Amino acid sequence: MTDQAPQPAPPRSPAALRELAALFGRLGLTAFGGPAVHIAMMEEEVVRRRQWMTHARFLDLVSATNLIPGPNSTEMAIHIGYDRAGWRGLAVAGGCFILPAVVIVSAIAWVYVRAGALPELTGAMYGIKPVVIAVAIQALWGLGKAAVKTPYLAIIAAAAVAASLAGVNELVVLAAAGGVVAAGRRVRGGATVALLPWPVLGASVTATSVTATSFGLWPLFLFFLKVGSVLFGSGYVLLAFLRADLVERLHWLTESQLLDAVAVGQVTPGPVFTTATFIGYLLGGAPAAGVATVGIFLPAFAFVALSGPLVSRIRSSKTAGAVLDGVNAGSLALMGVVTLQLGRTAIIDIPTALLAATSAIVLLRFRLNSAWLVLAGGLVGTALSHAPW
């Protein structure tokens, strides 16, 4: 394990809170592409541009988010807020990252309820998707140098990529990567178990069933509180989870409404979990949208509040630090696989290939703020979708 310098005490000044609010409010408006890309944008801002933390510290926080349930990118924002400005920073960063997406999704839901269809977003997303692939590639390049510090860790990362592509559950990949690195360094595995209680608990709780009940704000809150407390995985896992309960058991939504809700969560900026905001609005207007949003995101704040102060202790322990090194390599591998999968759907023709390549060159060579590239990609995509050819 490479020694890591102790982290400085987080700034407590109002200026630090304003910086967090400005940064994560902007990311909440421009972070398209899902958790892997959101985290890539955060890495660019807090490691490269502002130098609030090192690559190694950032990777430790990414690994911590992978070991707890909930929306990874939102939890990463909360972790950064706590690291930067303590408990107030935790609330400010998380809230400012979530709020813009909630407002956008609520506006789309308002249109949907009145028009019965989704607003046209296809053109903008055609140009945005290739850009976010370039953002993810930039983050992989930077984080890779911090995570893959030895040939042994490179082998672990390669094995994690192969396992993920073969369909092995992401939690199994992370646990195996951490355990193998710890074993390879000839340390006892006692700390390995201590690092994995939340995934095991989440897996067991997820299996519980939801009994059919009539719609109400309290049942809605409890349902999304449970989802936020136990759900691991991508937006596709969220889709399966919501379908089983909201469509098949509770009969609150139709299949078509659920697919539209997930689509809105995928194509709007910010956390994919704002799907809950859309569903809440469909079921009970603005009050239900607020209740559903609070329910699904509240556990993320609680989990980070509990686990965040432990990250530095884990890194300082020789055994736990070895596990964390392995989990870092596994996390980077999972991020790479997600980027590959997104790339297959984003880069579909010559214009999107050119957009992705140009964006990657600009980011790696000139370090332009990725938010401007995302906005430019949306404008280019809209223009191309309305071109006469």
Helices and strands as residue ranges (DSSP letters): H 14-30, H 35-43, I 44-49, H 55-66, H 72-115, H 122-147, H 151-165, H 170-184, H 190-194, H 197-206, H 217-230, H 235-242, I 243-249, H 255-267, G 272-274, H 275-307, G 308-310, H 311-316, H 318-346, H 350-366, H 370-385
